[in-house]
Amino acid sequence: MKLSPAALPGYVARPEPDRAGILLYGADAMRVALRRQSLLKALVGENGPEEMRLTRIAAADLRRDSAAVGDAMRAQSFFPGPRAVFVESATDQSVPAILTALEDWQEGDATLVVTAGTLKKSSKLRKAFEDHANAYAAGIYNDPPGREEIEATLRSAGLTNVPPDAMGDLTALARTLDPGDFAQFVEKLGLYKYGSDDPVSSDDIAAVAPATTEAELDSLLHAVAEGQAQAIGPLMARLSGQGEGAVRLCIAATMHFRRLYMGAIDPGGPGAGLSRARPPVFGPARDRMVRQAQSWGAPKLEQAMSILTETDLTLRSSSPAPQMAVMERTLIRLAMLGARGRG
């Protein structure tokens, strides 16, 4: 039977003990592995591997021993509790052994969990599970995680007190990071909040979230957006001494002002727009950029992006002008533009 993507998180969290097995397949090996890891943990518990209630079989081994899956599913452990057999990286060549094991399954046998890469609709392996009355086939696609999946990841890290604002930040971050990176981030957030009963805040998320730019570069971009022209020269000198190039600075400035522009034109306000930016902005940095977007306004931000586009073209041309000098002049020009009209 087919298991829809919407139903998969619920099944992974609460597997049905009377199912013969499930096939997890998809192009992203990390996403498949994370689902498989969570499912096996839910099936056999934390101590399942140590208590020999989990058997792992490589699909390639089935060529030499086609009965290995069925034998493992019927084998009993010395320890009580549910059992699972995991077959990794299966292909259509694995179908005869897997199909025989599914057909011979009886109540009390282990649950069969099979993983595979991309499978076409015509795949024999996929059909074996989709056509079976007591087994599931679940495709795992590169869609952003849903609310239920994010909440399950948070619960696994002991994070249950998550207000709506923080959940919005986490949802935006989950859509930006790879699944494995997001899982590691949530684990770090759980350790960061360990022993605290306070709700998760945007500041907590900002403290743990992966850094997107270096501190010196952040300081430069904020100085430009806040009209602090006098601070630009010293910051540029330090960045130049660290080996930063004018083209990279121009790209970073363009990204910063594009985020401000998206915040300025967002119907939900600058805060909502910056949360939807890629990558999203959290905590104090977002509050600061909200003020910048409000101060600039959409028309001046459009003008700023036009200036940066012209500068980028100049930097990539054969112009003899020193590139860092060109970039510094542009940033000072932007700072003075942003300072106009301030009280």
TIMINU-505528 format. One line per 5 residues: their letters; for each residue x, y, z of C-alpha. Coordinates in nm, 3 decimals, m for minus. Layout:
N
a> X/Y/Z; ...
This chain:
343
mklsp> 0.000/0.000/0.000; 0.109/0.355/m0.058; 0.174/0.576/0.243; 0.134/0.944/0.160; 0.401/1.200/0.255
aalpg> 0.149/1.366/0.488; 0.084/1.041/0.675; 0.449/0.930/0.696; 0.554/1.144/0.999; 0.264/1.003/1.203
yvarp> 0.355/0.646/1.109; 0.723/0.702/1.187; 0.633/0.836/1.532; 0.381/0.558/1.603; 0.450/0.251/1.384
epdra> 0.176/m0.007/1.345; 0.307/m0.331/1.505; 0.092/m0.556/1.287; 0.248/m0.441/0.956; 0.485/m0.674/0.776
gilly> 0.710/m0.397/0.656; 0.770/m0.061/0.494; 0.983/0.066/0.205; 1.137/0.413/0.236; 1.275/0.549/m0.092
gadam> 1.391/0.882/m0.227; 1.664/1.074/m0.407; 1.801/1.243/m0.094; 1.990/0.976/0.100; 2.008/1.196/0.411
rvalr> 1.631/1.245/0.425; 1.573/0.871/0.382; 1.832/0.790/0.648; 1.676/1.029/0.900; 1.332/0.877/0.848
rqsll> 1.471/0.527/0.878; 1.662/0.615/1.194; 1.351/0.760/1.360; 1.135/0.467/1.251; 1.372/0.201/1.381
kalvg> 1.403/0.386/1.711; 1.024/0.394/1.741; 0.998/0.024/1.649; 1.259/m0.132/1.877; 1.340/0.145/2.125
engpe> 1.674/0.282/2.243; 1.807/m0.059/2.350; 1.693/m0.257/2.048; 2.036/m0.294/1.883; 2.210/m0.391/2.210
emrlt> 1.937/m0.645/2.286; 1.976/m0.799/1.940; 1.622/m0.705/1.840; 1.746/m0.524/1.530; 1.911/m0.708/1.240
riaaa> 2.088/m0.516/0.963; 2.134/m0.672/0.621; 2.306/m0.517/0.319; 2.104/m0.565/0.001; 2.414/m0.694/m0.179
dlrrd> 2.431/m0.987/0.065; 2.092/m1.114/m0.052; 2.250/m1.233/m0.377; 2.449/m1.490/m0.181; 2.181/m1.572/0.076
saavg> 1.828/m1.507/m0.047; 1.679/m1.659/0.269; 1.860/m1.417/0.503; 1.568/m1.174/0.531; 1.303/m1.435/0.606
damra> 1.528/m1.614/0.856; 1.604/m1.288/1.037; 1.236/m1.193/1.053; 1.148/m1.526/1.217; 1.447/m1.540/1.452
qsffp> 1.378/m1.476/1.821; 1.591/m1.261/2.051; 1.695/m1.353/2.402; 1.534/m1.026/2.510; 1.159/m0.957/2.497
gprav> 1.019/m0.678/2.284; 0.942/m0.587/1.922; 1.198/m0.674/1.655; 1.293/m0.524/1.318; 1.500/m0.627/1.018
fvesa> 1.662/m0.347/0.819; 1.769/m0.396/0.456; 1.978/m0.107/0.327; 2.015/0.022/m0.030; 1.780/m0.230/m0.189
tdqsv> 1.728/m0.250/m0.566; 1.502/m0.445/m0.799; 1.751/m0.732/m0.774; 1.656/m0.762/m0.407; 1.287/m0.818/m0.483
pailt> 1.274/m1.203/m0.487; 1.420/m1.235/m0.135; 1.220/m0.942/0.004; 0.891/m1.046/m0.155; 0.926/m1.402/m0.023
aledw> 0.989/m1.267/0.328; 0.682/m1.043/0.307; 0.457/m1.322/0.186; 0.578/m1.557/0.462; 0.537/m1.297/0.737
qegda> 0.321/m1.399/1.033; 0.211/m1.220/1.346; 0.502/m1.214/1.590; 0.765/m1.189/1.318; 0.993/m0.886/1.297
tlvvt> 0.894/m0.578/1.098; 1.086/m0.538/0.772; 1.226/m0.189/0.700; 1.380/m0.141/0.355; 1.549/0.171/0.216
agtlk> 1.625/0.256/m0.145; 1.718/0.546/m0.369; 1.500/0.691/m0.644; 1.247/0.437/m0.772; 1.033/0.477/m1.082
ksskl> 0.667/0.378/m1.080; 0.763/0.069/m1.279; 1.017/m0.043/m1.016; 0.962/m0.403/m0.908; 1.072/m0.319/m0.554
rkafe> 0.827/m0.031/m0.527; 0.544/m0.242/m0.670; 0.621/m0.524/m0.427; 0.536/m0.296/m0.135; 0.263/m0.089/m0.301
dhana> 0.073/m0.403/m0.406; 0.113/m0.580/m0.070; m0.193/m0.575/0.154; 0.006/m0.555/0.476; 0.308/m0.340/0.385
yaagi> 0.370/0.024/0.299; 0.571/0.207/0.034; 0.659/0.565/0.124; 0.832/0.808/m0.110; 1.044/1.074/0.060
yndpp> 1.071/1.393/m0.143; 1.273/1.713/m0.109; 0.980/1.914/0.023; 1.030/2.142/0.326; 0.937/1.969/0.652
greei> 0.585/2.026/0.779; 0.475/2.144/1.122; 0.426/1.790/1.254; 0.772/1.681/1.144; 0.937/1.987/1.298
eatlr> 0.750/1.935/1.626; 0.859/1.571/1.633; 1.223/1.677/1.586; 1.187/1.930/1.868; 1.031/1.672/2.101
saglt> 1.317/1.432/2.038; 1.552/1.705/2.166; 1.335/1.770/2.472; 1.200/2.103/2.339; 0.827/2.127/2.410
nvppd> 0.783/2.490/2.518; 0.803/2.663/2.180; 0.584/2.975/2.135; 0.439/3.067/1.793; 0.707/3.330/1.717
amgdl> 0.989/3.087/1.781; 0.810/2.815/1.585; 0.788/3.053/1.291; 1.165/3.109/1.310; 1.229/2.735/1.329
talar> 1.001/2.667/1.033; 1.188/2.924/0.824; 1.522/2.774/0.928; 1.403/2.419/0.849; 1.328/2.531/0.493
tldpg> 1.679/2.670/0.457; 1.897/2.399/0.609; 1.949/2.045/0.487; 1.760/1.788/0.698; 2.075/1.661/0.866
dfaqf> 2.194/2.015/0.944; 1.853/2.105/1.088; 1.852/1.794/1.306; 2.198/1.886/1.438; 2.084/2.243/1.499
veklg> 1.781/2.125/1.702; 2.007/1.895/1.903; 2.235/2.190/1.982; 1.933/2.402/2.072; 1.815/2.129/2.310
lykyg> 2.156/2.127/2.480; 2.153/2.508/2.493; 1.815/2.504/2.672; 1.896/2.203/2.891; 1.772/2.254/3.246
sddpv> 1.574/2.567/3.157; 1.195/2.586/3.183; 1.183/2.912/2.989; 1.021/2.898/2.645; 1.242/2.888/2.337
ssddi> 1.292/3.243/2.210; 1.418/3.401/1.889; 1.730/3.502/2.078; 1.793/3.137/2.169; 1.758/3.038/1.803
aavap> 1.991/3.317/1.693; 2.251/3.208/1.949; 2.262/2.854/1.810; 2.175/2.904/1.441; 2.460/2.855/1.191
attea> 2.641/3.180/1.123; 2.588/3.319/0.772; 2.858/3.588/0.767; 3.163/3.686/0.969; 3.124/3.940/1.247
eldsl> 3.341/4.203/1.074; 3.136/4.180/0.755; 2.813/4.204/0.955; 2.943/4.516/1.126; 3.027/4.673/0.791
lhava> 2.686/4.602/0.638; 2.501/4.733/0.942; 2.716/5.046/0.942; 2.624/5.111/0.578; 2.253/5.048/0.633
egqaq> 2.249/5.273/0.941; 2.423/5.567/0.774; 2.750/5.538/0.970; 2.977/5.653/0.687; 3.267/5.729/0.922
aigpl> 3.288/5.362/1.031; 3.320/5.223/0.679; 3.687/5.303/0.616; 3.831/5.129/0.926; 3.605/4.826/0.876
marls> 3.705/4.800/0.510; 4.072/4.817/0.609; 4.032/4.529/0.857; 3.842/4.316/0.606; 4.100/4.385/0.336
gqgeg> 4.372/4.279/0.579; 4.186/3.952/0.631; 4.194/3.884/0.258; 3.839/3.982/0.169; 3.786/4.093/m0.190
avrlc> 3.572/4.371/m0.330; 3.350/4.138/m0.534; 3.258/3.931/m0.228; 3.182/4.248/m0.031; 2.959/4.368/m0.313
iaatm> 2.772/4.036/m0.320; 2.725/4.045/0.059; 2.601/4.404/0.048; 2.358/4.319/m0.232; 2.219/4.028/m0.029
hfrrl> 2.181/4.250/0.279; 1.991/4.523/0.091; 1.781/4.266/m0.094; 1.672/4.128/0.243; 1.587/4.478/0.361
ymgai> 1.385/4.535/0.045; 1.194/4.206/0.090; 1.116/4.315/0.444; 1.005/4.661/0.335; 0.757/4.531/0.075
dpggp> 0.623/4.231/0.270; 0.249/4.265/0.344; 0.308/4.122/0.691; 0.568/4.386/0.773; 0.950/4.386/0.779
gagls> 0.968/4.123/1.055; 0.765/3.874/0.854; 0.961/3.948/0.538; 1.297/3.895/0.706; 1.176/3.567/0.858
rarpp> 1.090/3.450/0.507; 1.426/3.559/0.367; 1.679/3.298/0.255; 1.857/3.244/0.483; 1.616/3.382/0.748
vfgpa> 1.721/3.638/1.008; 1.662/3.581/1.380; 1.684/3.750/1.718; 1.855/4.087/1.769; 1.990/4.088/1.412
rdrmv> 1.634/4.074/1.279; 1.520/4.353/1.510; 1.807/4.565/1.386; 1.731/4.494/1.022; 1.360/4.566/1.077
rqaqs> 1.457/4.915/1.190; 1.684/4.953/0.888; 1.409/4.847/0.646; 1.163/5.086/0.805; 1.414/5.371/0.792
wgapk> 1.508/5.318/0.428; 1.171/5.235/0.275; 1.120/5.047/m0.050; 1.201/5.331/m0.297; 1.544/5.409/m0.150
leqam> 1.622/5.039/m0.118; 1.549/4.995/m0.489; 1.793/5.279/m0.557; 2.054/5.113/m0.335; 2.028/4.782/m0.520
silte> 2.065/4.965/m0.851; 2.385/5.130/m0.725; 2.522/4.794/m0.611; 2.440/4.637/m0.948; 2.635/4.910/m1.125
tdltl> 2.927/4.859/m0.887; 2.924/4.483/m0.944; 2.946/4.537/m1.320; 3.237/4.778/m1.271; 3.425/4.534/m1.047
rsssp> 3.385/4.254/m1.300; 3.492/4.471/m1.594; 3.842/4.565/m1.709; 3.828/4.900/m1.527; 4.175/5.008/m1.402
apqma> 4.028/5.162/m1.085; 4.136/4.990/m0.757; 3.853/4.755/m0.669; 3.850/4.809/m0.292; 3.847/5.184/m0.346
vmert> 3.551/5.150/m0.583; 3.368/4.936/m0.327; 3.444/5.172/m0.039; 3.316/5.470/m0.237; 2.995/5.282/m0.314
lirla> 2.936/5.189/0.049; 2.995/5.547/0.166; 2.752/5.665/m0.102; 2.492/5.418/0.025; 2.546/5.523/0.386
mlgar> 2.490/5.888/0.293; 2.181/5.792/0.093; 2.035/5.608/0.390; 2.117/5.896/0.627; 1.907/6.143/0.426
grg> 1.581/6.220/0.590; 1.683/6.084/0.931; 1.589/6.302/1.222
